[in-house]
């Protein structure tokens, strides 16, 4: 069995490598969210090294870190879904959240479902409140945000809703409700995505 220090060594080596790489060029800041609906943990890798010491459980968020701006390629390894190489286009000086999700589309003329790992890049906002992102939800959904209707299409992002420090989000179709309370004003990003039971799961990210 490997020691904790040996397990963490590749992760720290990656951080040192990125620190030297970003010195020489313009940088961006990125955080990752695992919105894949599988029960298995997933590993996100950059140049063959994991971007955090432990795999991502469903709904997990990474810490933010600096990377070179421009094209950023990374790899997602999931025991249920396989491996996917994904690419981000990051603007210099901008903090973004990369939400990794599963797209499911029926093949034309058959019942076969094509399952593809994809990523949505959400640039940070300066406005207070809560923005809502639909990730991997195949149909439009109607929500209530503090009682006000919000319509979300697949892979779409709402305008800021809710109060400065709280939000009650409701999905009337399944009677799911997510009360959100924070200690500091936003902006915040609320990511809604399917779970293995066919309901929705919510993850909250400070932008």
C-alpha positions, -999 to +999 in steps of 0.1 A: +000+000+000+014+034-010+021+060+017+001+093+017+032+112+007+037+091-023+001+095-033+002+133-031+036+136-048+023+136-084-003+162-075+023+186-060+045+180-090+017+191-112+011+223-092+049+231-094+048+225-132+018+248-136+034+275-115+064+276-138+043+274-169+020+303-160+049+326-152+059+328-189+025+338-203-010+352-196-030+332-172-066+322-164-081+307-133-102+276-134-122+253-110-138+220-120-172+205-110-180+168-115-217+168-127-215+133-141-245+112-130-226+080-123-221+066-088-184+061-094-158+087-087-140+103-116-105+114-121-096+146-140-061+148-154-039+174-170-009+161-189-013+127-173-014+140-137-045+142-115-056+178-109-064+170-072-051+144-048-084+124-046-109+115-073-140+135-078-172+121-063-204+132-079-210+169-072-174+176-060-157+209-067-120+214-071-101+243-057-093+271-082-059+273-097-040+292-123-033+278-158-020+293-190-048+311-209-059+299-243-065+262-252-065+239-221-069+202-227-077+178-199-088+142-195-118+127-176-115+091-165-146+074-152-149+037-145-186+036-158-182+059-188-146+054-199-122+082-208-128+115-226-104+142-237-119+177-234-107+211-244-114+245-228-107+280-243-098+302-214-096+340-216-067+358-200-074+371-165-108+355-163-120+330-136-141+302-150-159+271-138-156+240-159-187+218-154-182+182-166-215+165-175-230+137-195-249+143-227-274+115-236-290+116-271-311+089-288-297+077-320-318+084-351-343+057-358-334+035-328-337+033-291-299+033-287-287+062-265-254+079-273-236+089-241-209+115-244-189+133-216-189+170-223-178+202-205-195+236-201-172+266-193-189+293-173-170+326-169-173+342-135-199+369-128-195+402-108-232+405-101-246+394-067-272+366-066-274+331-079-271+320-115-286+285-123-269+262-148-286+231-164-259+205-170-268+171-186-306+176-183-319+166-217-352+185-217-363+221-208-373+224-171-394+249-152-382+260-118-393+284-091-366+306-076-380+322-044-414+316-060-405+333-093-406+311-125-373+303-142-372+284-175-340+265-183-332+249-216-306+221-218-271+234-211-284+269-204-276+295-178-301+317-160-297+353-150-290+361-114-320+353-091-327+352-054-316+374-026-281+384-016-277+356+010-304+331+003-324+313-024-351+286-023-351+267-055-380+244-063-386+219-091-424+214-090-425+184-113-408+162-087-415+184-056-377+187-050-366+218-031-332+232-024-330+259+003-297+277-001-282+300+026-248+317+025-228+339+048-214+363+022-229+380-008-223+363-042-221+358-070-228+321-068-233+295-095-260+268-088-254+236-110-283+213-115-276+179-130-292+144-130-283+117-104-285+079-109-320+078-095-334+101-122-338+131-099-317+162-098-287+170-077-276+206-068-240+219-063-233+254-052-201+272-063-188+306-051-177+326-082 
